[in-house]
Amino acid sequence: MKEKITFWGIETSCDETAAAVIRENDNGTADILSNIVSSQIDEHKEFGGVVPELAARAHLENIDFIINKSLKDSKISLKEIDGVAATAGPGLI
């Protein structure tokens, strides 16, 4: 039986901090093992749009919790992750 590949995705490009763990299944598609999202909608509402400096600070405050929770909820250890996909741009400074 073919070993299933497990990926970890991390997104921090705008007003959400998110991480998900997915694993290839037997039919070649993917199962979402966890999908954790922290939204910043309330923080930016009064400005009528995203304020990059506030968003960047919120990402720093939330990223450790989000990535750790995504692993915990997926019941996957870091050693079991075969690849990581992360936001590269466009995004915050």
C-alpha positions as CSV (number, residue, x, y, z in Angstrom):
1,M,0.0,0.0,0.0
2,K,1.3,3.5,-0.9
3,E,2.2,5.8,1.9
4,K,-0.2,8.7,2.2
5,I,1.3,12.2,2.0
6,T,0.5,14.7,4.6
7,F,0.7,18.5,4.1
8,W,0.5,21.5,6.4
9,G,-0.8,24.8,5.0
10,I,-0.2,28.1,6.7
11,E,-1.9,31.4,5.6
12,T,-1.2,34.9,6.8
13,S,-1.6,37.1,3.8
14,C,-4.3,39.5,5.0
15,D,-6.8,39.6,7.8
16,E,-6.9,35.9,8.8
17,T,-4.3,33.6,10.4
18,A,-5.0,30.0,9.4
19,A,-3.4,26.6,9.3
20,A,-4.7,23.3,8.0
21,V,-3.4,19.7,7.8
22,I,-4.5,17.6,4.9
23,R,-3.7,14.0,4.0
24,E,-3.9,12.2,0.7
25,N,-6.5,9.4,0.8
26,D,-6.9,6.2,-1.1
27,N,-8.7,7.7,-4.1
28,G,-6.0,10.4,-4.7
29,T,-8.0,13.3,-3.2
30,A,-7.4,14.9,0.2
31,D,-9.0,14.7,3.6
32,I,-8.9,17.8,5.7
33,L,-7.7,16.7,9.1
34,S,-7.8,20.2,10.6
35,N,-8.6,23.7,9.5
36,I,-8.1,26.4,12.1
37,V,-8.9,30.1,11.2
38,S,-8.5,33.2,13.3
39,S,-10.3,36.1,11.7
40,Q,-9.5,39.8,12.3
41,I,-12.7,41.2,10.9
42,D,-13.7,42.9,14.2
43,E,-10.2,44.5,14.5
44,H,-10.5,46.2,11.1
45,K,-14.2,47.0,10.9
46,E,-13.9,50.5,12.3
47,F,-11.3,51.4,9.5
48,G,-13.4,50.1,6.6
49,G,-10.7,47.7,5.5
50,V,-7.6,45.9,6.5
51,V,-4.9,48.0,8.2
52,P,-1.6,46.1,7.4
53,E,0.3,47.0,10.6
54,L,-2.6,45.8,12.8
55,A,-3.0,42.6,10.7
56,A,0.7,41.9,10.9
57,R,0.7,42.2,14.7
58,A,-2.3,40.0,15.0
59,H,-0.6,37.3,12.9
60,L,2.4,37.4,15.3
61,E,0.1,37.1,18.3
62,N,-2.0,34.2,16.9
63,I,0.4,32.1,14.7
64,D,1.8,29.9,17.5
65,F,-1.7,29.0,18.8
66,I,-3.1,28.4,15.3
67,I,-0.3,26.1,14.1
68,N,-0.2,24.1,17.4
69,K,-4.0,23.7,17.4
70,S,-4.0,22.5,13.8
71,L,-1.5,19.8,14.7
72,K,-3.4,18.8,17.8
73,D,-6.8,18.7,16.1
74,S,-5.4,16.6,13.2
75,K,-3.8,14.2,15.7
76,I,-0.7,14.4,13.5
77,S,2.8,15.1,14.8
78,L,5.2,17.4,13.2
79,K,7.4,14.4,12.3
80,E,4.5,13.1,10.1
81,I,4.3,16.2,8.0
82,D,5.8,15.6,4.5
83,G,5.5,19.1,3.1
84,V,4.5,22.7,4.1
85,A,2.8,25.3,2.0
86,A,2.8,28.8,3.2
87,T,1.6,32.2,1.9
88,A,4.3,33.9,-0.1
89,G,2.4,37.0,-1.4
90,P,0.8,39.2,-2.1
91,G,0.4,40.1,1.5
92,L,1.7,42.1,4.4
93,I,5.1,43.6,4.8
